[in-house]
Amino acid sequence: MKKHRLAILVPVALLVFAVIAAGIWYARAPKEPEPPEETTTQPYPITPDEEYYPEGYIGYRYPVRPGLEIWGQFGYVGPGRLNIPEDVIAGMTTEELAQSVVCYPWYGWQGEMMLSSQSEQPADFVRGWFDRRYSEFPAMQALAKREDARAELEKLDEMYAAFAGPGQFNGIDPQLMLQSAQFGGDGIPDDAHKH
């Protein structure tokens, strides 16, 4: 009878021991990360290129611009992220390059003006703004060296108006470029910020 009990108890004890050992191993085993919980926040609204760029635009498609998720992640995107690669600039026609410069997706002078008090701005505010954009934007410097740059800029008033419409502070006014000394003009007038 004792042998019969042992024959039953030993396998039961081994089974209990195996279950305990498996539980300990499972508790210590590395776990796969839990999938992230679904959030209820709205995704960043992506603006397609055809809604962002004005009709007829053939210039450079900036990989970082307002209306893309990456722009929303950075919040403020400085001009260094918006430079066009030199090899791309070299292969562009003057028309493409002029459009790319006019539709530069960074705050225009109006946006900077909103960030400071109008009463504190010196008369040459826009001239200083333009000089900063020119010095940090190689595409504009390359455009200024093209013989037909002025002719192409003169065609872009309507495109700029469509791109930098109400509520938008993007782009660089082709009239400012045409007035600037860098593009062979007489110089941006002191009261340019009042226009």
Wavefront OBJ file of the C-alpha trace (Angstrom):
o trace
v 0.000 0.000 0.000
v 2.864 2.357 0.859
v 4.459 1.646 -2.506
v 1.211 2.466 -4.222
v 0.985 5.851 -2.394
v 4.588 6.680 -3.293
v 3.900 5.855 -6.913
v 1.138 8.471 -6.901
v 2.774 11.137 -4.667
v 6.145 11.284 -6.446
v 4.676 12.192 -9.887
v 2.267 14.662 -8.253
v 5.158 16.305 -6.350
v 7.228 16.478 -9.545
v 4.312 18.037 -11.392
v 3.817 20.666 -8.631
v 7.569 21.398 -8.650
v 7.543 21.785 -12.481
v 4.597 24.205 -12.330
v 6.323 26.332 -9.656
v 9.609 26.359 -11.630
v 7.788 27.395 -14.825
v 6.038 30.209 -12.953
v 9.346 31.511 -11.585
v 10.970 31.319 -15.040
v 8.028 33.145 -16.667
v 8.122 35.905 -14.034
v 11.831 36.503 -14.702
v 11.743 36.146 -18.499
v 12.108 39.392 -20.529
v 8.755 40.738 -21.638
v 7.848 42.215 -24.980
v 6.866 45.864 -24.619
v 3.191 46.570 -24.389
v 1.748 48.207 -27.503
v 1.228 51.942 -26.975
v -2.225 52.951 -25.934
v -4.334 54.565 -28.592
v -4.400 58.316 -28.145
v -7.375 60.463 -28.850
v -5.351 63.468 -30.057
v -5.796 64.577 -33.639
v -2.868 63.807 -35.941
v -0.905 66.764 -37.306
v -2.918 68.014 -40.311
v -0.811 67.366 -43.402
v -1.217 69.890 -46.198
v -0.641 68.307 -49.617
v 1.825 70.046 -51.925
v -0.917 71.036 -54.356
v -2.673 72.981 -51.576
v 0.516 74.494 -50.185
v 2.380 75.679 -53.263
v 0.690 78.172 -55.597
v -0.718 77.068 -58.930
v 1.958 76.707 -61.598
v 4.799 76.246 -59.092
v 7.773 74.407 -60.632
v 10.392 75.225 -57.993
v 12.016 73.137 -55.294
v 9.702 71.089 -53.052
v 11.043 71.754 -49.565
v 11.133 68.547 -47.481
v 10.536 70.629 -44.326
v 7.743 73.193 -44.577
v 4.594 74.302 -42.770
v 1.822 71.773 -43.235
v 4.085 68.737 -42.844
v 4.260 66.665 -39.668
v 8.007 67.263 -39.323
v 7.387 71.038 -39.167
v 4.911 70.494 -36.344
v 7.419 68.317 -34.458
v 10.066 71.020 -34.599
v 7.629 73.846 -33.923
v 10.070 76.522 -34.978
v 12.261 75.603 -37.906
v 15.276 77.802 -38.464
v 16.478 78.626 -41.956
v 19.353 76.119 -41.896
v 16.905 73.229 -42.364
v 15.484 74.876 -45.476
v 18.574 75.290 -47.618
v 18.388 73.760 -51.077
v 21.286 71.374 -51.835
v 23.973 73.019 -53.965
v 23.801 70.364 -56.695
v 20.051 70.958 -57.002
v 20.574 74.735 -57.260
v 23.186 74.219 -59.989
v 20.725 72.163 -62.064
v 17.778 74.568 -61.788
v 16.660 77.007 -64.424
v 16.459 80.624 -63.296
v 12.658 80.388 -63.351
v 12.725 77.367 -61.007
v 15.254 79.017 -58.738
v 13.327 82.311 -58.583
v 10.114 80.480 -57.657
v 11.976 78.468 -55.018
v 13.339 81.636 -53.422
v 10.027 83.529 -53.529
v 8.213 80.541 -51.981
v 10.830 80.074 -49.242
v 8.814 78.427 -46.443
v 9.986 80.508 -43.558
v 8.569 83.561 -41.847
v 8.433 86.573 -44.095
v 9.150 90.045 -42.773
v 5.497 90.379 -41.769
v 5.896 87.450 -39.359
v 8.979 88.945 -37.765
v 7.212 92.288 -37.528
v 4.396 90.625 -35.568
v 6.934 89.325 -33.055
v 8.070 92.813 -32.094
v 6.403 96.142 -31.471
v 5.959 98.196 -34.641
v 6.774 101.344 -32.707
v 10.202 99.970 -31.755
v 11.267 99.120 -35.281
v 13.878 101.273 -36.972
v 13.156 102.642 -40.423
v 15.513 100.112 -42.036
v 13.793 97.094 -40.412
v 12.983 95.317 -43.682
v 16.417 96.007 -45.118
v 17.998 94.318 -42.071
v 15.573 91.396 -42.347
v 16.355 90.990 -46.039
v 20.120 91.107 -45.476
v 19.812 88.324 -42.863
v 17.745 86.139 -45.211
v 20.208 86.776 -48.041
v 23.246 85.877 -45.923
v 21.726 82.590 -44.681
v 20.042 81.409 -47.895
v 22.495 80.182 -50.571
v 19.702 79.790 -53.141
v 19.012 83.535 -53.009
v 22.715 84.262 -53.368
v 22.867 81.942 -56.404
v 19.803 83.636 -57.916
v 21.399 87.085 -57.540
v 24.311 85.891 -59.715
v 22.049 84.899 -62.627
v 21.824 87.448 -65.439
v 18.103 86.832 -65.987
v 17.157 86.884 -62.282
v 15.425 90.287 -62.433
v 13.341 89.280 -65.460
v 12.146 86.124 -63.675
v 11.415 87.934 -60.403
v 9.288 90.509 -62.233
v 6.943 87.667 -63.289
v 6.309 86.428 -59.744
v 4.088 89.030 -58.065
v 0.931 86.932 -58.526
v 2.636 83.745 -57.354
v 3.917 85.484 -54.234
v 0.481 86.948 -53.504
v -1.058 83.460 -53.752
v 1.649 81.923 -51.570
v 1.824 84.598 -48.877
v -1.882 85.276 -48.582
v -3.824 86.434 -45.516
v -2.751 84.612 -42.372
v 0.438 83.285 -43.948
v 3.846 84.747 -43.280
v 5.899 82.722 -45.697
v 7.969 83.575 -48.688
v 10.064 86.518 -49.774
v 8.419 89.312 -51.716
v 9.945 89.522 -55.229
v 9.530 93.320 -55.071
v 11.857 93.450 -52.064
v 14.426 91.458 -54.007
v 14.095 93.738 -57.028
v 14.565 96.816 -54.812
v 17.574 95.367 -52.979
v 21.147 96.227 -53.843
v 21.916 92.479 -54.066
v 19.613 92.235 -57.095
v 20.697 95.499 -58.731
v 17.988 97.752 -57.294
v 18.339 101.190 -55.714
v 17.988 99.735 -52.223
v 14.990 98.800 -50.080
v 13.327 102.032 -48.923
v 13.173 102.933 -45.236
v 9.380 102.706 -45.137
v 9.087 99.286 -46.847
v 7.570 97.751 -43.697
v 4.549 100.073 -44.007
v 3.401 98.590 -47.327
l 1 2 3 4 5 6 7 8 9 10 11 12 13 14 15 16 17 18 19 20 21 22 23 24 25 26 27 28 29 30 31 32 33 34 35 36 37 38 39 40 41 42 43 44 45 46 47 48 49 50 51 52 53 54 55 56 57 58 59 60 61 62 63 64 65 66 67 68 69 70 71 72 73 74 75 76 77 78 79 80 81 82 83 84 85 86 87 88 89 90 91 92 93 94 95 96 97 98 99 100 101 102 103 104 105 106 107 108 109 110 111 112 113 114 115 116 117 118 119 120 121 122 123 124 125 126 127 128 129 130 131 132 133 134 135 136 137 138 139 140 141 142 143 144 145 146 147 148 149 150 151 152 153 154 155 156 157 158 159 160 161 162 163 164 165 166 167 168 169 170 171 172 173 174 175 176 177 178 179 180 181 182 183 184 185 186 187 188 189 190 191 192 193 194 195
